[in-house]
Amino acid sequence: MKNIKAVLFDMDGVLLDTESVCKICWKRAADEINLKNIDKIFMECVGRSRADTMLHLQKYLPSEEAATKFRERAGEFFDIVWHEEGLKKMPYVAECLERLKNAGFRLAVASSTRAVRVHPQLKAAGIFDYFETITTGDMVSHSKPDPEIYLKAAGSLKLGVDECISIEDSPNGVRSSVAAKIKCIMVPDLIQPDEEMKQKAWKILKNLKETADFLCGDE
């Protein structure tokens, strides 16, 4: 732990409760076109960038155009919730960020979501200013589980991968961090850890309070 200087956070499902909203919105869009197995499809896309999600959707829809229309419709439903109801922070977010900052950790975001959403969502949640850098899905060529976004996030702080740890909720996020040789703490949201995740994650903790306790050396 003495060598760890920075904590890199995923956003969706770690900082903000966006994934449960997305799941509902995908279900609404799927019902309109009678798309089956949407829960399975959604879980396969958690942690992927918009571009990679579009490619994956084409496995289940008849054309690229159909995949685009589905994604746009789900996005319309999401925007309604975002602008009318706002997005909730995940439990203990503010407490965790404050404690880590006070303990001297540098904080950054590594999210597969596009900057046009990440920045305003973090600002609306009142946590944007905690982060020194924000790396988003539109800043990389390959999304999670590829390691590129975590390598770029560490580089944005001018730190080595051995000086960073990540906080992730999804298998694709954990795989991305581990592939970048960055230790990963998994705080599960919608997807519970299987044997692969238990092997790959450095720690699996229940919430961000436990995460702050662990990183700040509390019992």
LODO-715217 format. One line per 4 residues: for each residue z, x, y of N, C-alpha, C. Coordinates in steps of 0.2 Angstrom, whole numbers, plus 5000, padded with zeros to 4 digits. Example, Ala and Ser with C-alpha at 12.3 -4.5 7.8 and 13.67 -1.06 7.14 Angstrom:
5039:5066:4972:5039:5062:4978:5039:5066:4984; 5035:5064:4989:5036:5068:4995:5039:5064:5000
END
This chain:
5000:5004:4994:5000:5000:5000:5000:5004:5006; 5003:5010:5006:5003:5014:5012:4996:5016:5015; 4991:5016:5011:4984:5018:5013:4981:5012:5016; 4983:5006:5015:4980:5000:5017:4981:4999:5025
4975:4998:5028:4975:4998:5035:4973:4991:5038; 4969:4987:5034:4966:4981:5036:4965:4976:5030; 4966:4970:5033:4965:4964:5028:4959:4960:5030; 4954:4959:5025:4948:4956:5027:4948:4949:5024
4948:4944:5028:4949:4937:5026:4942:4933:5025; 4941:4930:5019:4936:4925:5019:4938:4919:5023; 4934:4915:5025:4936:4909:5029:4937:4902:5026; 4931:4900:5022:4931:4894:5019:4936:4894:5013
4941:4889:5013:4945:4889:5008:4951:4894:5008; 4951:4899:5013:4956:4903:5014:4960:4902:5020; 4956:4902:5026:4959:4901:5032:4958:4894:5034; 4952:4891:5033:4951:4884:5035:4950:4879:5028
4952:4873:5029:4951:4869:5023:4944:4865:5024; 4939:4869:5023:4932:4867:5024:4929:4865:5017; 4931:4868:5012:4928:4867:5005:4929:4860:5003; 4935:4857:5004:4936:4850:5002:4932:4845:5006
4931:4847:5012:4926:4843:5016:4919:4843:5014; 4917:4850:5012:4910:4851:5010:4909:4847:5003; 4914:4847:4999:4913:4844:4993:4912:4836:4993; 4916:4833:4998:4915:4826:4999:4908:4825:5002
4906:4829:5007:4899:4828:5010:4893:4829:5005; 4894:4834:5001:4889:4835:4996:4889:4829:4991; 4894:4826:4989:4894:4820:4985:4891:4814:4989; 4892:4813:4995:4889:4808:4999:4881:4809:4999
4879:4815:5000:4872:4817:5000:4869:4816:4993; 4872:4818:4988:4870:4817:4981:4869:4810:4979; 4874:4806:4981:4874:4799:4979:4867:4795:4982; 4865:4798:4988:4860:4795:4991:4853:4796:4988
4853:4801:4984:4847:4803:4980:4848:4803:4973; 4854:4800:4971:4855:4800:4963:4855:4806:4960; 4858:4811:4963:4858:4818:4960:4865:4819:4956; 4864:4820:4950:4869:4820:4945:4873:4827:4945
4879:4827:4942:4882:4834:4941:4884:4838:4948; 4885:4834:4953:4885:4837:4959:4892:4841:4960; 4897:4839:4956:4903:4843:4956:4902:4850:4953; 4898:4851:4948:4896:4857:4945:4892:4861:4949
4887:4858:4952:4882:4861:4957:4886:4864:4963; 4890:4860:4966:4894:4862:4972:4899:4869:4970; 4902:4868:4964:4906:4874:4962:4902:4880:4961; 4896:4880:4959:4892:4886:4958:4890:4889:4965
4890:4885:4970:4888:4887:4976:4893:4889:4981; 4900:4888:4979:4905:4890:4983:4905:4898:4984; 4906:4900:4990:4906:4907:4992:4899:4910:4993; 4894:4906:4992:4887:4909:4993:4885:4908:5000
4880:4912:5003:4877:4911:5009:4873:4904:5009; 4871:4902:5015:4866:4897:5016:4859:4898:5012; 4857:4904:5013:4850:4906:5010:4851:4906:5002; 4856:4909:4999:4857:4909:4992:4859:4902:4989
4862:4898:4993:4864:4891:4991:4857:4887:4991; 4853:4888:4995:4846:4885:4995:4842:4887:4989; 4842:4893:4987:4839:4895:4981:4842:4892:4975; 4849:4892:4975:4852:4889:4969:4851:4881:4968
4851:4878:4974:4849:4871:4974:4842:4869:4971; 4838:4873:4972:4831:4872:4969:4831:4872:4962; 4836:4874:4958:4836:4874:4951:4837:4867:4949; 4840:4863:4953:4842:4856:4952:4838:4850:4955
4834:4852:4960:4830:4848:4964:4823:4849:4963; 4818:4844:4964:4811:4845:4962:4807:4850:4966; 4810:4852:4972:4806:4856:4976:4810:4859:4982; 4807:4864:4985:4811:4868:4991:4812:4862:4996
4807:4858:4997:4808:4853:5002:4814:4848:5001; 4815:4846:4994:4820:4842:4992:4827:4845:4993; 4827:4852:4992:4833:4856:4992:4835:4856:5000; 4830:4857:5004:4831:4858:5011:4834:4851:5014
4831:4846:5012:4833:4839:5014:4840:4837:5012; 4842:4839:5006:4848:4838:5003:4853:4842:5007; 4852:4848:5008:4857:4853:5012:4858:4850:5019; 4852:4848:5022:4853:4846:5029:4857:4839:5030
4856:4835:5025:4860:4829:5024:4867:4830:5023; 4869:4834:5019:4876:4836:5018:4879:4839:5024; 4875:4843:5028:4877:4846:5034:4878:4841:5039; 4874:4836:5040:4875:4830:5044:4882:4827:5043
4883:4826:5037:4890:4823:5035:4895:4827:5037; 4895:4834:5036:4900:4839:5038:4901:4839:5045; 4896:4839:5049:4896:4839:5056:4900:4833:5059; 4899:4827:5056:4902:4821:5058:4910:4822:5057
4912:4825:5051:4919:4826:5050:4922:4831:5055; 4918:4837:5056:4920:4842:5060:4921:4840:5067; 4917:4836:5070:4917:4835:5077:4921:4829:5078; 4922:4824:5073:4926:4818:5075:4933:4819:5072
4934:4823:5067:4941:4823:5064:4944:4831:5065; 4940:4836:5066:4942:4842:5066:4943:4845:5059; 4944:4852:5058:4945:4855:5052:4952:4857:5052; 4956:4856:5046:4963:4858:5045:4963:4866:5043
4968:4869:5046:4970:4876:5043:4973:4875:5036; 4972:4880:5032:4975:4881:5026:4982:4882:5027; 4987:4880:5022:4994:4881:5023:4996:4888:5025; 5000:4889:5030:5003:4895:5031:4999:4900:5035
4993:4898:5037:4988:4902:5040:4991:4906:5046; 4993:4902:5051:4996:4905:5057:5002:4910:5056; 5006:4908:5052:5012:4912:5050:5009:4919:5047; 5005:4918:5042:5002:4924:5038:4999:4929:5043
4994:4926:5048:4991:4931:5052:4996:4934:5057; 5000:4930:5060:5005:4933:5064:5009:4939:5061; 5012:4938:5055:5016:4943:5052:5012:4949:5050; 5006:4948:5048:5002:4954:5046:5000:4958:5053
4998:4954:5058:4997:4958:5064:5003:4962:5067; 5009:4958:5066:5015:4962:5068:5017:4968:5064; 5015:4967:5058:5016:4973:5053:5011:4979:5054; 5006:4978:5058:5002:4983:5060:4995:4983:5056
4994:4978:5052:4987:4977:5049:4982:4975:5054; 4976:4978:5053:4970:4976:5057:4967:4970:5053; 4965:4965:5056:4962:4959:5053:4955:4958:5055; 4951:4956:5049:4944:4954:5050:4942:4949:5046
4936:4946:5047:4934:4940:5043:4927:4943:5040; 4926:4941:5033:4920:4942:5030:4918:4935:5026; 4914:4931:5030:4913:4924:5028:4905:4924:5026; 4903:4920:5021:4896:4919:5019:4893:4914:5024
4897:4910:5028:4895:4905:5032:4892:4908:5038; 4887:4905:5042:4884:4908:5047:4888:4908:5053; 4887:4913:5058:4891:4914:5064:4891:4908:5068; 4886:4904:5068:4886:4898:5073:4891:4893:5071
4893:4893:5065:4899:4889:5062:4906:4892:5062; 4905:4899:5060:4912:4902:5059:4915:4903:5066; 4912:4905:5071:4915:4907:5078:4918:4900:5081; 4914:4895:5081:4918:4889:5084:4923:4886:5080
4922:4886:5073:4928:4884:5069:4934:4888:5070; 4934:4894:5070:4940:4898:5071:4943:4897:5078; 4939:4896:5083:4941:4895:5089:4945:4888:5090; 4942:4883:5087:4945:4877:5087:4951:4877:5083
4952:4881:5078:4958:4881:5074:4964:4886:5078; 4961:4889:5083:4966:4893:5087:4968:4900:5084; 4963:4902:5080:4965:4909:5076:4960:4914:5077; 4955:4913:5081:4949:4917:5082:4951:4924:5085
4956:4924:5089:4958:4930:5093:4962:4935:5088; 4964:4933:5082:4968:4937:5078:4963:4942:5075; 4957:4941:5075:4952:4945:5071:4948:4950:5075; 4948:4956:5073:4945:4962:5077:4938:4962:5076
4935:4960:5070:4928:4959:5069:4927:4953:5065; 4921:4950:5065:4919:4944:5061:4912:4946:5058; 4912:4946:5051:4905:4947:5048:4903:4941:5045; 4897:4939:5046:4895:4932:5043:4889:4933:5039
4888:4927:5036:4882:4927:5031:4875:4929:5034; 4874:4927:5040:4868:4928:5043:4867:4936:5045; 4872:4940:5044:4872:4947:5046:4871:4951:5040; 4870:4948:5034:4868:4952:5028:4862:4949:5024
4859:4954:5020:4853:4952:5016:4855:4948:5010; 4861:4950:5007:4863:4947:5001:4870:4945:5001; 4871:4939:4999:4878:4935:5000:4882:4937:4994; 4888:4935:4994:4893:4935:4989:4890:4932:4983
4890:4935:4977:4895:4940:4974:4892:4947:4976; 4887:4948:4979:4884:4955:4981:4890:4958:4985; 4891:4964:4985:4896:4968:4989:4894:4969:4996; 4888:4967:4998:4886:4969:5005:4890:4967:5011
4893:4961:5010:4896:4958:5016:4903:4962:5017; 4906:4964:5011:4913:4967:5012:4912:4975:5014; 4906:4978:5012:4905:4984:5014:4903:4984:5021; 4900:4979:5024:4898:4979:5031:4905:4977:5035
4909:4973:5032:4915:4971:5036:4920:4977:5036; 4921:4981:5031:4925:4987:5031:4921:4992:5036; 4915:4993:5036:4911:4997:5041:4912:4995:5048; 4913:4989:5049:4914:4986:5056:4920:4988:5059
4925:4990:5055:4932:4993:5057:4932:5000:5057; 4926:5003:5054:4926:5010:5053:4931:5013:5048; 4932:5009:5043:4937:5011:5038:4933:5012:5031; 4936:5015:5027:4934:5016:5020:4936:5010:5016
4933:5009:5010:4934:5003:5006:4941:5003:5003; 4944:5010:5002:4951:5011:5000:4956:5009:5005; 4954:5008:5011:4959:5007:5016:4959:4999:5018; 4955:4995:5014:4955:4988:5015:4957:4984:5009
4960:4978:5010:4960:4973:5005:4957:4967:5007; 4955:4962:5002:4952:4956:5004:4957:4950:5002; 4956:4944:5005:4959:4938:5003:4953:4933:5002; 4953:4931:4995:4948:4927:4993:4950:4921:4989
4946:4915:4989:4948:4910:4985:4943:4908:4979; 4937:4911:4980:4932:4909:4975:4930:4915:4971; 4928:4913:4965:4926:4919:4960:4920:4923:4963; 4915:4920:4967:4910:4924:4970:4913:4929:4975
4918:4926:4979:4921:4931:4984:4925:4936:4980; 4928:4935:4975:4932:4940:4971:4927:4945:4969; 4922:4943:4966:4917:4947:4963:4914:4952:4968; 4912:4949:4974:4910:4953:4980:4914:4958:4982
4921:4957:4983:4925:4962:4985:4926:4967:4980; 4927:4965:4973:4928:4970:4968:4922:4975:4967; 4916:4972:4968:4910:4976:4968:4909:4981:4974; 4913:4979:4979:4913:4984:4985:4919:4989:4984
4922:4988:4979:4928:4993:4977:4934:4992:4982; 4934:4985:4984:4940:4983:4989:4944:4979:4985; 4951:4981:4984:4956:4977:4981:4956:4970:4984; 4956:4965:4979:4956:4958:4981:4962:4954:4979
4965:4950:4984:4970:4945:4982:4967:4939:4982; 4968:4935:4976:4965:4929:4976:4970:4923:4977; 4969:4919:4982:4973:4913:4983:4969:4907:4982; 4969:4904:4976:4964:4899:4973:4965:4893:4978
4959:4890:4979:4958:4883:4982:4956:4878:4977; 4949:4877:4977:4946:4872:4973:4945:4875:4966; 4944:4881:4965:4943:4884:4958:4949:4888:4956; 4952:4886:4950:4957:4890:4948:4955:4896:4944
4959:4901:4944:4957:4908:4941:4956:4907:4933; 4950:4910:4931:4949:4910:4923:4951:4917:4921; 4949:4919:4915:4951:4926:4913:4948:4931:4916; 4941:4930:4918:4938:4935:4922:4941:4936:4929
4944:4931:4932:4947:4932:4939:4954:4936:4938; 4957:4934:4932:4964:4937:4931:4963:4945:4930; 4957:4946:4927:4955:4953:4926:4953:4957:4932; 4949:4954:4937:4946:4957:4942:4951:4957:4949
4954:4951:4950:4959:4951:4956:4964:4956:4955; 4966:4959:4961:4972:4963:4961:4978:4959:4960; 4979:4954:4964:4984:4949:4963:4982:4942:4964; 4985:4937:4960:4983:4930:4961:4990:4927:4964
4989:4925:4970:4995:4922:4973:4994:4914:4975; 4999:4911:4976:4999:4903:4977:4996:4901:4984; 4998:4905:4989:4997:4903:4996:4997:4909:5000; 4996:4908:5007:4996:4914:5012:5003:4916:5013
5008:4912:5012:5015:4914:5013:5017:4919:5008; 5015:4918:5002:5016:4923:4997:5012:4929:4998; 5006:4928:5001:5002:4934:5002:5005:4938:5008; 5008:4935:5013:5011:4939:5018:5017:4942:5016
5021:4939:5012:5027:4942:5009:5026:4948:5005; 5020:4948:5001:5018:4953:4997:5016:4959:5001; 5012:4958:5006:5009:4963:5010:5014:4966:5015; 5019:4962:5017:5024:4965:5021:5030:4968:5018
5030:4968:5011:5035:4971:5007:5041:4966:5006; 5041:4960:5007:5046:4955:5006:5047:4954:4999; 5053:4952:4997:5054:4950:4990:5053:4943:4989
END
